[in-house]
Amino acid sequence: MSSTQFNAGQAHGQTQEKAEQWMDSAKDTMNQAHDKAREAAENTQGQAQQTREETAGFLQQTGEQVVNMAQGAIDGVKNSLGMGEKK
């Protein structure tokens, strides 16, 4: 084998090794990005669930307030018409 062939073979081997290192690095980067995206999705899902629960509680309280106000208005009208309970 001539020196030129040896050098060419050595360069090819080094290039192949470097390409494999780059591929491994790219795979690691991809896996890290995947993990971060999954974590972000889980966090977003948890925040959405918490927001739904808070909204449901707020709507329930608001509904109860509206019912109480309506009942107060009905009682007021009944009292003014003389149909309400006298205490």
C-alpha positions as CSV (number, residue, x, y, z in Angstrom):
1,M,0.0,0.0,0.0
2,S,1.4,3.4,-0.9
3,S,1.7,6.3,1.4
4,T,-1.0,8.2,-0.5
5,Q,-3.4,5.3,-0.2
6,F,-2.6,5.0,3.5
7,N,-3.2,8.7,4.1
8,A,-6.4,8.6,2.1
9,G,-7.6,5.6,4.2
10,Q,-6.7,7.3,7.4
11,A,-8.5,10.5,6.4
12,H,-11.5,8.5,5.4
13,G,-11.5,6.8,8.8
14,Q,-11.1,10.1,10.6
15,T,-13.9,11.6,8.6
16,Q,-16.2,8.7,9.3
17,E,-15.4,8.9,13.0
18,K,-16.1,12.6,13.1
19,A,-19.4,12.1,11.2
20,E,-20.5,9.5,13.8
21,Q,-19.6,11.9,16.6
22,W,-21.7,14.6,15.0
23,M,-24.6,12.1,14.6
24,D,-24.4,11.2,18.2
25,S,-24.3,14.8,19.2
26,A,-27.3,15.5,17.0
27,K,-29.2,12.6,18.6
28,D,-28.4,13.8,22.1
29,T,-29.6,17.3,21.2
30,M,-32.8,15.9,19.7
31,N,-33.5,13.8,22.8
32,Q,-32.9,16.8,25.1
33,A,-35.3,19.0,22.9
34,H,-37.9,16.2,23.0
35,D,-37.6,15.9,26.8
36,K,-38.0,19.7,27.2
37,A,-41.0,19.8,24.9
38,R,-42.6,16.9,26.8
39,E,-42.0,18.7,30.1
40,A,-43.4,21.9,28.7
41,A,-46.5,20.1,27.5
42,E,-47.0,18.5,30.9
43,N,-46.7,21.8,32.6
44,T,-49.1,23.4,30.2
45,Q,-51.6,20.6,30.8
46,G,-51.3,21.0,34.5
47,Q,-51.8,24.8,34.3
48,A,-54.8,24.3,32.0
49,Q,-56.4,21.9,34.5
50,Q,-55.8,24.4,37.4
51,T,-57.3,27.2,35.3
52,R,-60.4,25.1,34.5
53,E,-60.9,24.3,38.2
54,E,-60.5,28.0,39.2
55,T,-62.9,29.0,36.5
56,A,-65.5,26.4,37.5
57,G,-65.2,27.7,41.1
58,F,-65.6,31.3,40.0
59,L,-68.6,30.5,37.9
60,Q,-70.2,28.6,40.7
61,Q,-69.8,31.5,43.1
62,T,-71.1,33.9,40.5
63,G,-74.1,31.7,39.9
64,E,-74.9,31.5,43.6
65,Q,-74.6,35.3,43.8
66,V,-77.0,35.8,40.9
67,V,-79.5,33.4,42.5
68,N,-79.3,35.2,45.8
69,M,-79.7,38.6,44.1
70,A,-82.7,37.3,42.1
71,Q,-84.3,35.9,45.3
72,G,-83.8,39.2,47.0
73,A,-85.4,41.0,44.1
74,I,-88.4,38.6,44.2
75,D,-88.8,39.0,47.9
76,G,-88.6,42.8,47.5
77,V,-91.4,42.8,44.8
78,K,-93.5,40.5,46.9
79,N,-93.1,42.7,50.0
80,S,-94.0,45.8,48.0
81,L,-97.1,44.1,46.6
82,G,-98.1,42.9,50.1
83,M,-97.5,39.2,49.2
84,G,-94.3,38.7,51.2
85,E,-93.8,37.3,54.6
86,K,-94.3,39.8,57.4
87,K,-91.8,39.5,60.2
